[in-house]
Amino acid sequence: MGWRVAGTLHTELPLDALEQALHQRSLGDTPQLVHHSDRGAQYVSIRYTERLADAGIEPSVGSVGDSYDNALAETINGLYKAELIRHRGPWRNLDAVEFATLEWVHWYNHHRIMEAIGNRPPAEVEAAYYRQLNEQAEAA
C-alpha cells in the first residue's frame, strides 16, 4: 500500500503514493496487482492511468456515487478517518498527520487482527498467499 499526505488532491499526490507502493512491491514477486480507487479525477487522469498500465496494474474503479461498488477502498479509508484522523485530531500540521499515518498504516498491515482473514494481520495473510503461489509455480 502506498500513501501520501497533502493539502490538495492534485495528480502528483496519488502518483507519489503509487510510486511508494510500486517500490514496496518491487521488493518481492507480486504478480496480478489490482489498484482499487474511486472515480476521483486524480485517479482517472491520463498520467495516472498510464502509470498503472506501465506497471501492469489492473485498475478497479467504483461507479459514480456507489460506495458499495468499491467496498475495499471505502472500508480502509473509513477506518483510517475514524480510527486516526477524527480520533486523534485536531492536527497541528501536515507533518503530524503524515507521521501518524505512517504509524497507522504499519499497525494496520502488520498488527491489526482481522476476523475475516482468520484472525491474522493482512501482511501475514498476504505473505502466505504469495508463498503459496510461488510453491505452486515451482511444483508445476
PyMOL commands that place a pseudoatom at each C-alpha (Angstrom):
pseudoatom trace, name=CA, resn=MET, resi=1, chain=A, elem=C, hetatm=0, pos=[0.000, 0.000, 0.000]
pseudoatom trace, name=CA, resn=GLY, resi=2, chain=A, elem=C, hetatm=0, pos=[1.217, 3.467, -0.805]
pseudoatom trace, name=CA, resn=TRP, resi=3, chain=A, elem=C, hetatm=0, pos=[0.104, 6.669, 0.843]
pseudoatom trace, name=CA, resn=ARG, resi=4, chain=A, elem=C, hetatm=0, pos=[0.847, 10.388, 0.939]
pseudoatom trace, name=CA, resn=VAL, resi=5, chain=A, elem=C, hetatm=0, pos=[-0.405, 13.383, 2.916]
pseudoatom trace, name=CA, resn=ALA, resi=6, chain=A, elem=C, hetatm=0, pos=[-1.058, 16.790, 1.333]
pseudoatom trace, name=CA, resn=GLY, resi=7, chain=A, elem=C, hetatm=0, pos=[-3.417, 19.722, 1.456]
pseudoatom trace, name=CA, resn=THR, resi=8, chain=A, elem=C, hetatm=0, pos=[-4.597, 19.174, -2.146]
pseudoatom trace, name=CA, resn=LEU, resi=9, chain=A, elem=C, hetatm=0, pos=[-5.700, 16.304, -4.364]
pseudoatom trace, name=CA, resn=HIS, resi=10, chain=A, elem=C, hetatm=0, pos=[-3.641, 17.085, -7.455]
pseudoatom trace, name=CA, resn=THR, resi=11, chain=A, elem=C, hetatm=0, pos=[-2.433, 14.174, -9.600]
pseudoatom trace, name=CA, resn=GLU, resi=12, chain=A, elem=C, hetatm=0, pos=[1.052, 14.309, -8.041]
pseudoatom trace, name=CA, resn=LEU, resi=13, chain=A, elem=C, hetatm=0, pos=[-0.320, 13.178, -4.655]
pseudoatom trace, name=CA, resn=PRO, resi=14, chain=A, elem=C, hetatm=0, pos=[-1.699, 9.795, -5.753]
pseudoatom trace, name=CA, resn=LEU, resi=15, chain=A, elem=C, hetatm=0, pos=[1.201, 9.364, -8.193]
pseudoatom trace, name=CA, resn=ASP, resi=16, chain=A, elem=C, hetatm=0, pos=[3.626, 9.671, -5.269]
pseudoatom trace, name=CA, resn=ALA, resi=17, chain=A, elem=C, hetatm=0, pos=[1.582, 7.130, -3.292]
pseudoatom trace, name=CA, resn=LEU, resi=18, chain=A, elem=C, hetatm=0, pos=[1.526, 4.802, -6.297]
pseudoatom trace, name=CA, resn=GLU, resi=19, chain=A, elem=C, hetatm=0, pos=[5.303, 5.050, -6.693]
pseudoatom trace, name=CA, resn=GLN, resi=20, chain=A, elem=C, hetatm=0, pos=[5.714, 4.220, -2.997]
pseudoatom trace, name=CA, resn=ALA, resi=21, chain=A, elem=C, hetatm=0, pos=[3.508, 1.142, -3.384]
pseudoatom trace, name=CA, resn=LEU, resi=22, chain=A, elem=C, hetatm=0, pos=[5.364, 0.069, -6.530]
pseudoatom trace, name=CA, resn=HIS, resi=23, chain=A, elem=C, hetatm=0, pos=[8.700, 0.401, -4.740]
pseudoatom trace, name=CA, resn=GLN, resi=24, chain=A, elem=C, hetatm=0, pos=[7.456, -1.805, -1.911]
pseudoatom trace, name=CA, resn=ARG, resi=25, chain=A, elem=C, hetatm=0, pos=[6.156, -4.349, -4.433]
pseudoatom trace, name=CA, resn=SER, resi=26, chain=A, elem=C, hetatm=0, pos=[9.483, -4.399, -6.270]
pseudoatom trace, name=CA, resn=LEU, resi=27, chain=A, elem=C, hetatm=0, pos=[10.970, -5.980, -3.160]
pseudoatom trace, name=CA, resn=GLY, resi=28, chain=A, elem=C, hetatm=0, pos=[9.072, -9.190, -3.891]
pseudoatom trace, name=CA, resn=ASP, resi=29, chain=A, elem=C, hetatm=0, pos=[7.445, -11.065, -6.745]
pseudoatom trace, name=CA, resn=THR, resi=30, chain=A, elem=C, hetatm=0, pos=[3.818, -9.976, -6.619]
pseudoatom trace, name=CA, resn=PRO, resi=31, chain=A, elem=C, hetatm=0, pos=[2.019, -10.548, -9.930]
pseudoatom trace, name=CA, resn=GLN, resi=32, chain=A, elem=C, hetatm=0, pos=[-1.588, -9.682, -10.723]
pseudoatom trace, name=CA, resn=LEU, resi=33, chain=A, elem=C, hetatm=0, pos=[-1.846, -6.410, -8.811]
pseudoatom trace, name=CA, resn=VAL, resi=34, chain=A, elem=C, hetatm=0, pos=[-5.182, -4.589, -8.784]
pseudoatom trace, name=CA, resn=HIS, resi=35, chain=A, elem=C, hetatm=0, pos=[-5.491, -0.884, -7.946]
pseudoatom trace, name=CA, resn=HIS, resi=36, chain=A, elem=C, hetatm=0, pos=[-8.713, -0.030, -6.067]
pseudoatom trace, name=CA, resn=SER, resi=37, chain=A, elem=C, hetatm=0, pos=[-9.951, 3.575, -6.096]
pseudoatom trace, name=CA, resn=ASP, resi=38, chain=A, elem=C, hetatm=0, pos=[-12.999, 5.720, -6.606]
pseudoatom trace, name=CA, resn=ARG, resi=39, chain=A, elem=C, hetatm=0, pos=[-13.537, 7.715, -9.794]
pseudoatom trace, name=CA, resn=GLY, resi=40, chain=A, elem=C, hetatm=0, pos=[-11.821, 10.824, -8.462]
pseudoatom trace, name=CA, resn=ALA, resi=41, chain=A, elem=C, hetatm=0, pos=[-10.248, 12.954, -11.190]
pseudoatom trace, name=CA, resn=GLN, resi=42, chain=A, elem=C, hetatm=0, pos=[-6.762, 12.302, -9.824]
pseudoatom trace, name=CA, resn=TYR, resi=43, chain=A, elem=C, hetatm=0, pos=[-7.194, 8.513, -10.258]
pseudoatom trace, name=CA, resn=VAL, resi=44, chain=A, elem=C, hetatm=0, pos=[-8.553, 8.627, -13.796]
pseudoatom trace, name=CA, resn=SER, resi=45, chain=A, elem=C, hetatm=0, pos=[-6.131, 11.243, -15.103]
pseudoatom trace, name=CA, resn=ILE, resi=46, chain=A, elem=C, hetatm=0, pos=[-4.114, 10.326, -18.182]
pseudoatom trace, name=CA, resn=ARG, resi=47, chain=A, elem=C, hetatm=0, pos=[-0.786, 10.401, -16.307]
pseudoatom trace, name=CA, resn=TYR, resi=48, chain=A, elem=C, hetatm=0, pos=[-2.108, 8.173, -13.530]
pseudoatom trace, name=CA, resn=THR, resi=49, chain=A, elem=C, hetatm=0, pos=[-3.770, 5.582, -15.752]
pseudoatom trace, name=CA, resn=GLU, resi=50, chain=A, elem=C, hetatm=0, pos=[-0.685, 5.468, -17.996]
pseudoatom trace, name=CA, resn=ARG, resi=51, chain=A, elem=C, hetatm=0, pos=[1.495, 4.761, -14.944]
pseudoatom trace, name=CA, resn=LEU, resi=52, chain=A, elem=C, hetatm=0, pos=[-0.824, 1.933, -13.874]
pseudoatom trace, name=CA, resn=ALA, resi=53, chain=A, elem=C, hetatm=0, pos=[-0.628, 0.438, -17.369]
pseudoatom trace, name=CA, resn=ASP, resi=54, chain=A, elem=C, hetatm=0, pos=[3.181, 0.800, -17.466]
pseudoatom trace, name=CA, resn=ALA, resi=55, chain=A, elem=C, hetatm=0, pos=[3.388, -1.129, -14.189]
pseudoatom trace, name=CA, resn=GLY, resi=56, chain=A, elem=C, hetatm=0, pos=[1.000, -3.840, -15.407]
pseudoatom trace, name=CA, resn=ILE, resi=57, chain=A, elem=C, hetatm=0, pos=[-1.604, -2.988, -12.775]
pseudoatom trace, name=CA, resn=GLU, resi=58, chain=A, elem=C, hetatm=0, pos=[-5.296, -3.580, -13.408]
pseudoatom trace, name=CA, resn=PRO, resi=59, chain=A, elem=C, hetatm=0, pos=[-7.402, -0.545, -12.371]
pseudoatom trace, name=CA, resn=SER, resi=60, chain=A, elem=C, hetatm=0, pos=[-10.594, -1.136, -10.397]
pseudoatom trace, name=CA, resn=VAL, resi=61, chain=A, elem=C, hetatm=0, pos=[-12.741, 1.968, -10.018]
pseudoatom trace, name=CA, resn=GLY, resi=62, chain=A, elem=C, hetatm=0, pos=[-16.169, 2.203, -8.499]
pseudoatom trace, name=CA, resn=SER, resi=63, chain=A, elem=C, hetatm=0, pos=[-19.312, 3.545, -10.096]
pseudoatom trace, name=CA, resn=VAL, resi=64, chain=A, elem=C, hetatm=0, pos=[-20.083, 7.212, -9.580]
pseudoatom trace, name=CA, resn=GLY, resi=65, chain=A, elem=C, hetatm=0, pos=[-21.907, 7.683, -6.279]
pseudoatom trace, name=CA, resn=ASP, resi=66, chain=A, elem=C, hetatm=0, pos=[-21.825, 3.978, -5.341]
pseudoatom trace, name=CA, resn=SER, resi=67, chain=A, elem=C, hetatm=0, pos=[-19.644, 3.427, -2.295]
pseudoatom trace, name=CA, resn=TYR, resi=68, chain=A, elem=C, hetatm=0, pos=[-20.546, -0.283, -2.287]
pseudoatom trace, name=CA, resn=ASP, resi=69, chain=A, elem=C, hetatm=0, pos=[-19.012, -0.779, -5.737]
pseudoatom trace, name=CA, resn=ASN, resi=70, chain=A, elem=C, hetatm=0, pos=[-15.502, -0.430, -4.344]
pseudoatom trace, name=CA, resn=ALA, resi=71, chain=A, elem=C, hetatm=0, pos=[-16.106, -1.518, -0.783]
pseudoatom trace, name=CA, resn=LEU, resi=72, chain=A, elem=C, hetatm=0, pos=[-12.483, -2.458, -0.009]
pseudoatom trace, name=CA, resn=ALA, resi=73, chain=A, elem=C, hetatm=0, pos=[-11.097, 1.017, -0.688]
pseudoatom trace, name=CA, resn=GLU, resi=74, chain=A, elem=C, hetatm=0, pos=[-14.072, 2.674, 1.015]
pseudoatom trace, name=CA, resn=THR, resi=75, chain=A, elem=C, hetatm=0, pos=[-13.695, 0.478, 4.116]
pseudoatom trace, name=CA, resn=ILE, resi=76, chain=A, elem=C, hetatm=0, pos=[-9.994, 1.194, 4.570]
pseudoatom trace, name=CA, resn=ASN, resi=77, chain=A, elem=C, hetatm=0, pos=[-10.497, 4.924, 4.025]
pseudoatom trace, name=CA, resn=GLY, resi=78, chain=A, elem=C, hetatm=0, pos=[-13.364, 4.929, 6.526]
pseudoatom trace, name=CA, resn=LEU, resi=79, chain=A, elem=C, hetatm=0, pos=[-11.321, 3.100, 9.162]
pseudoatom trace, name=CA, resn=TYR, resi=80, chain=A, elem=C, hetatm=0, pos=[-8.377, 5.472, 8.639]
pseudoatom trace, name=CA, resn=LYS, resi=81, chain=A, elem=C, hetatm=0, pos=[-10.592, 8.515, 9.105]
pseudoatom trace, name=CA, resn=ALA, resi=82, chain=A, elem=C, hetatm=0, pos=[-12.451, 7.111, 12.131]
pseudoatom trace, name=CA, resn=GLU, resi=83, chain=A, elem=C, hetatm=0, pos=[-9.536, 5.482, 13.956]
pseudoatom trace, name=CA, resn=LEU, resi=84, chain=A, elem=C, hetatm=0, pos=[-6.865, 8.064, 13.275]
pseudoatom trace, name=CA, resn=ILE, resi=85, chain=A, elem=C, hetatm=0, pos=[-7.925, 11.357, 11.730]
pseudoatom trace, name=CA, resn=ARG, resi=86, chain=A, elem=C, hetatm=0, pos=[-11.078, 12.073, 13.753]
pseudoatom trace, name=CA, resn=HIS, resi=87, chain=A, elem=C, hetatm=0, pos=[-9.986, 10.204, 16.874]
pseudoatom trace, name=CA, resn=ARG, resi=88, chain=A, elem=C, hetatm=0, pos=[-6.628, 11.961, 17.311]
pseudoatom trace, name=CA, resn=GLY, resi=89, chain=A, elem=C, hetatm=0, pos=[-7.400, 15.333, 15.725]
pseudoatom trace, name=CA, resn=PRO, resi=90, chain=A, elem=C, hetatm=0, pos=[-7.353, 18.284, 15.595]
pseudoatom trace, name=CA, resn=TRP, resi=91, chain=A, elem=C, hetatm=0, pos=[-3.945, 18.208, 13.967]
pseudoatom trace, name=CA, resn=ARG, resi=92, chain=A, elem=C, hetatm=0, pos=[-1.190, 20.819, 14.364]
pseudoatom trace, name=CA, resn=ASN, resi=93, chain=A, elem=C, hetatm=0, pos=[0.096, 20.467, 10.799]
pseudoatom trace, name=CA, resn=LEU, resi=94, chain=A, elem=C, hetatm=0, pos=[0.521, 18.092, 7.860]
pseudoatom trace, name=CA, resn=ASP, resi=95, chain=A, elem=C, hetatm=0, pos=[3.777, 16.714, 9.285]
pseudoatom trace, name=CA, resn=ALA, resi=96, chain=A, elem=C, hetatm=0, pos=[1.886, 15.453, 12.343]
pseudoatom trace, name=CA, resn=VAL, resi=97, chain=A, elem=C, hetatm=0, pos=[-0.740, 13.814, 10.107]
pseudoatom trace, name=CA, resn=GLU, resi=98, chain=A, elem=C, hetatm=0, pos=[1.983, 12.266, 7.957]
pseudoatom trace, name=CA, resn=PHE, resi=99, chain=A, elem=C, hetatm=0, pos=[3.843, 10.736, 10.905]
pseudoatom trace, name=CA, resn=ALA, resi=100, chain=A, elem=C, hetatm=0, pos=[0.630, 9.427, 12.480]
pseudoatom trace, name=CA, resn=THR, resi=101, chain=A, elem=C, hetatm=0, pos=[-0.391, 7.961, 9.105]
pseudoatom trace, name=CA, resn=LEU, resi=102, chain=A, elem=C, hetatm=0, pos=[2.951, 6.162, 8.840]
pseudoatom trace, name=CA, resn=GLU, resi=103, chain=A, elem=C, hetatm=0, pos=[2.351, 4.574, 12.245]
pseudoatom trace, name=CA, resn=TRP, resi=104, chain=A, elem=C, hetatm=0, pos=[-1.291, 3.690, 11.484]
pseudoatom trace, name=CA, resn=VAL, resi=105, chain=A, elem=C, hetatm=0, pos=[-0.539, 2.076, 8.108]
pseudoatom trace, name=CA, resn=HIS, resi=106, chain=A, elem=C, hetatm=0, pos=[2.205, -0.057, 9.664]
pseudoatom trace, name=CA, resn=TRP, resi=107, chain=A, elem=C, hetatm=0, pos=[-0.082, -1.073, 12.550]
pseudoatom trace, name=CA, resn=TYR, resi=108, chain=A, elem=C, hetatm=0, pos=[-2.984, -1.829, 10.181]
pseudoatom trace, name=CA, resn=ASN, resi=109, chain=A, elem=C, hetatm=0, pos=[-0.873, -4.015, 7.904]
pseudoatom trace, name=CA, resn=HIS, resi=110, chain=A, elem=C, hetatm=0, pos=[1.302, -5.819, 10.448]
pseudoatom trace, name=CA, resn=HIS, resi=111, chain=A, elem=C, hetatm=0, pos=[-0.558, -5.897, 13.768]
pseudoatom trace, name=CA, resn=ARG, resi=112, chain=A, elem=C, hetatm=0, pos=[-4.298, -5.415, 13.281]
pseudoatom trace, name=CA, resn=ILE, resi=113, chain=A, elem=C, hetatm=0, pos=[-6.028, -8.783, 13.695]
pseudoatom trace, name=CA, resn=MET, resi=114, chain=A, elem=C, hetatm=0, pos=[-8.915, -9.329, 11.285]
pseudoatom trace, name=CA, resn=GLU, resi=115, chain=A, elem=C, hetatm=0, pos=[-11.566, -11.956, 11.811]
pseudoatom trace, name=CA, resn=ALA, resi=116, chain=A, elem=C, hetatm=0, pos=[-12.422, -12.178, 8.098]
pseudoatom trace, name=CA, resn=ILE, resi=117, chain=A, elem=C, hetatm=0, pos=[-8.908, -13.457, 7.305]
pseudoatom trace, name=CA, resn=GLY, resi=118, chain=A, elem=C, hetatm=0, pos=[-8.533, -15.962, 10.113]
pseudoatom trace, name=CA, resn=ASN, resi=119, chain=A, elem=C, hetatm=0, pos=[-7.679, -13.603, 12.983]
pseudoatom trace, name=CA, resn=ARG, resi=120, chain=A, elem=C, hetatm=0, pos=[-4.367, -12.677, 11.393]
pseudoatom trace, name=CA, resn=PRO, resi=121, chain=A, elem=C, hetatm=0, pos=[-2.922, -9.355, 10.221]
pseudoatom trace, name=CA, resn=PRO, resi=122, chain=A, elem=C, hetatm=0, pos=[-3.124, -8.524, 6.492]
pseudoatom trace, name=CA, resn=ALA, resi=123, chain=A, elem=C, hetatm=0, pos=[0.655, -8.633, 5.900]
pseudoatom trace, name=CA, resn=GLU, resi=124, chain=A, elem=C, hetatm=0, pos=[0.848, -12.175, 7.259]
pseudoatom trace, name=CA, resn=VAL, resi=125, chain=A, elem=C, hetatm=0, pos=[-2.028, -13.357, 5.070]
pseudoatom trace, name=CA, resn=GLU, resi=126, chain=A, elem=C, hetatm=0, pos=[-0.565, -11.650, 2.005]
pseudoatom trace, name=CA, resn=ALA, resi=127, chain=A, elem=C, hetatm=0, pos=[2.863, -13.215, 2.579]
pseudoatom trace, name=CA, resn=ALA, resi=128, chain=A, elem=C, hetatm=0, pos=[1.271, -16.662, 2.923]
pseudoatom trace, name=CA, resn=TYR, resi=129, chain=A, elem=C, hetatm=0, pos=[-0.716, -16.104, -0.283]
pseudoatom trace, name=CA, resn=TYR, resi=130, chain=A, elem=C, hetatm=0, pos=[2.361, -15.223, -2.358]
pseudoatom trace, name=CA, resn=ARG, resi=131, chain=A, elem=C, hetatm=0, pos=[4.357, -18.034, -0.764]
pseudoatom trace, name=CA, resn=GLN, resi=132, chain=A, elem=C, hetatm=0, pos=[1.647, -20.482, -1.852]
pseudoatom trace, name=CA, resn=LEU, resi=133, chain=A, elem=C, hetatm=0, pos=[1.629, -19.042, -5.388]
pseudoatom trace, name=CA, resn=ASN, resi=134, chain=A, elem=C, hetatm=0, pos=[5.400, -19.460, -5.638]
pseudoatom trace, name=CA, resn=GLU, resi=135, chain=A, elem=C, hetatm=0, pos=[5.235, -23.029, -4.316]
pseudoatom trace, name=CA, resn=GLN, resi=136, chain=A, elem=C, hetatm=0, pos=[2.545, -23.901, -6.859]
pseudoatom trace, name=CA, resn=ALA, resi=137, chain=A, elem=C, hetatm=0, pos=[4.592, -22.372, -9.680]
pseudoatom trace, name=CA, resn=GLU, resi=138, chain=A, elem=C, hetatm=0, pos=[7.692, -24.321, -8.631]
pseudoatom trace, name=CA, resn=ALA, resi=139, chain=A, elem=C, hetatm=0, pos=[5.715, -27.571, -8.429]
pseudoatom trace, name=CA, resn=ALA, resi=140, chain=A, elem=C, hetatm=0, pos=[4.249, -27.109, -11.917]
for i in range(1, 140): cmd.bond("trace and resi %d" % i, "trace and resi %d" % (i + 1))
show_as sticks, trace
zoom trace
